[in-house]
Amino acid sequence: MGANNDGTGNRAQILEYLYSILGPLRDMAKSADSQMLAYLLDMALIEAGESVHGPRRPKPLK
């Protein structure tokens, strides 16, 4: 997906925007007791975050 002529911006800007709104949407789904929707939004949040910021590093085991 490249830059669009309709002013929506480039891929990085779109992914950053999605990342910024997915967390609150996930929280709304949790507060509505919609566990599956909250899970799917959480997966989308992780995917958007990794697309923008790179893969998450696993925490070392203690």
MIDOSE-1310 file (N, C-alpha, C; in nm, 2 decimals, decimal comma, always signed):
residues 62
mgan	+0,08/-0,12/+0,00/+0,00/+0,00/+0,00/+0,09/+0,12/+0,00; +0,08/+0,20/-0,10/+0,16/+0,32/-0,11/+0,08/+0,45/-0,07; +0,14/+0,56/-0,09/+0,07/+0,69/-0,06/-0,06/+0,70/-0,15; -0,16/+0,75/-0,09/-0,29/+0,76/-0,16/-0,31/+0,91/-0,21
ndgt	-0,39/+0,92/-0,32/-0,42/+1,05/-0,37/-0,53/+1,12/-0,29; -0,59/+1,05/-0,20/-0,71/+1,11/-0,13/-0,66/+1,17/+0,00; -0,54/+1,19/+0,02/-0,49/+1,26/+0,14/-0,48/+1,17/+0,27; -0,49/+1,04/+0,26/-0,48/+0,96/+0,38/-0,34/+0,94/+0,43
gnra	-0,24/+0,98/+0,35/-0,10/+0,97/+0,40/-0,04/+0,84/+0,36; +0,08/+0,82/+0,40/+0,16/+0,70/+0,37/+0,14/+0,59/+0,46; +0,19/+0,47/+0,43/+0,17/+0,35/+0,50/+0,21/+0,37/+0,65; +0,32/+0,42/+0,68/+0,37/+0,44/+0,82/+0,27/+0,53/+0,90
qile	+0,22/+0,63/+0,84/+0,12/+0,72/+0,91/-0,01/+0,64/+0,93; -0,05/+0,57/+0,84/-0,18/+0,49/+0,85/-0,16/+0,39/+0,96; -0,05/+0,31/+0,96/-0,03/+0,21/+1,07/-0,01/+0,28/+1,20; +0,05/+0,39/+1,21/+0,07/+0,46/+1,34/-0,07/+0,50/+1,39
ylys	-0,15/+0,55/+1,30/-0,29/+0,59/+1,34/-0,37/+0,47/+1,39; -0,36/+0,36/+1,32/-0,43/+0,24/+1,36/-0,38/+0,19/+1,50; -0,25/+0,20/+1,51/-0,19/+0,16/+1,64/-0,25/+0,24/+1,76; -0,26/+0,37/+1,73/-0,31/+0,46/+1,83/-0,45/+0,44/+1,87
ilgp	-0,54/+0,39/+1,78/-0,68/+0,37/+1,82/-0,71/+0,23/+1,86; -0,63/+0,13/+1,82/-0,67/+0,00/+1,86/-0,67/-0,03/+2,01; -0,58/+0,03/+2,08/-0,57/+0,01/+2,23/-0,71/+0,05/+2,29; -0,75/+0,17/+2,27/-0,88/+0,22/+2,32/-1,00/+0,13/+2,28
lrdm	-1,00/+0,09/+2,15/-1,10/+0,00/+2,10/-1,10/-0,13/+2,18; -0,98/-0,19/+2,20/-0,97/-0,31/+2,27/-1,03/-0,30/+2,41; -0,99/-0,18/+2,48/-1,04/-0,16/+2,61/-1,19/-0,15/+2,62; -1,25/-0,08/+2,51/-1,40/-0,07/+2,51/-1,46/-0,21/+2,49
aksa	-1,40/-0,30/+2,41/-1,45/-0,43/+2,40/-1,44/-0,51/+2,53; -1,33/-0,49/+2,60/-1,32/-0,56/+2,73/-1,43/-0,51/+2,83; -1,45/-0,38/+2,83/-1,55/-0,32/+2,92/-1,69/-0,37/+2,89; -1,71/-0,41/+2,76/-1,84/-0,46/+2,72/-1,85/-0,61/+2,73
dsqm	-1,75/-0,67/+2,80/-1,74/-0,81/+2,82/-1,74/-0,89/+2,69; -1,68/-0,84/+2,59/-1,67/-0,91/+2,46/-1,53/-0,96/+2,44; -1,50/-1,07/+2,50/-1,37/-1,13/+2,51/-1,31/-1,16/+2,37; -1,38/-1,22/+2,28/-1,33/-1,25/+2,15/-1,29/-1,13/+2,07
layl	-1,38/-1,03/+2,08/-1,35/-0,90/+2,01/-1,23/-0,83/+2,07; -1,22/-0,83/+2,20/-1,10/-0,78/+2,27/-0,97/-0,85/+2,23; -0,98/-0,98/+2,22/-0,87/-1,06/+2,18/-0,82/-1,03/+2,03; -0,92/-1,02/+1,94/-0,89/-0,99/+1,80/-0,83/-0,85/+1,79
ldma	-0,88/-0,75/+1,86/-0,83/-0,62/+1,86/-0,69/-0,61/+1,92; -0,66/-0,70/+2,02/-0,53/-0,70/+2,08/-0,43/-0,76/+1,98; -0,47/-0,86/+1,90/-0,39/-0,92/+1,80/-0,36/-0,81/+1,69; -0,46/-0,74/+1,65/-0,44/-0,63/+1,56/-0,35/-0,52/+1,61
liea	-0,36/-0,49/+1,74/-0,27/-0,39/+1,80/-0,13/-0,44/+1,80; -0,10/-0,56/+1,83/+0,03/-0,62/+1,83/+0,09/-0,61/+1,68; +0,01/-0,65/+1,59/+0,05/-0,65/+1,45/+0,08/-0,51/+1,40; +0,00/-0,42/+1,43/+0,02/-0,28/+1,39/+0,15/-0,22/+1,46
gesv	+0,16/-0,26/+1,59/+0,28/-0,21/+1,66/+0,41/-0,27/+1,60; +0,41/-0,39/+1,57/+0,53/-0,45/+1,51/+0,55/-0,40/+1,37; +0,45/-0,36/+1,30/+0,47/-0,30/+1,16/+0,53/-0,17/+1,17; +0,50/-0,09/+1,28/+0,55/+0,04/+1,30/+0,68/+0,04/+1,37
hgpr	+0,69/-0,03/+1,48/+0,81/-0,03/+1,57/+0,90/-0,15/+1,56; +0,87/-0,24/+1,48/+0,95/-0,36/+1,47/+0,91/-0,47/+1,56; +0,96/-0,59/+1,55/+0,91/-0,70/+1,63/+0,95/-0,68/+1,78; +0,86/-0,73/+1,87/+0,88/-0,72/+2,01/+0,98/-0,82/+2,05
rpkp	+1,07/-0,78/+2,14/+1,17/-0,88/+2,19/+1,11/-0,95/+2,31; +1,14/-1,08/+2,31/+1,08/-1,16/+2,43/+1,16/-1,12/+2,55; +1,09/-1,12/+2,66/+1,15/-1,08/+2,79/+1,23/-1,20/+2,84; +1,35/-1,18/+2,89/+1,43/-1,29/+2,94/+1,36/-1,36/+3,06
lk	+1,38/-1,50/+3,06/+1,33/-1,58/+3,17/+1,41/-1,55/+3,29; +1,34/-1,55/+3,41/+1,42/-1,54/+3,53/+1,44/-1,67/+3,60
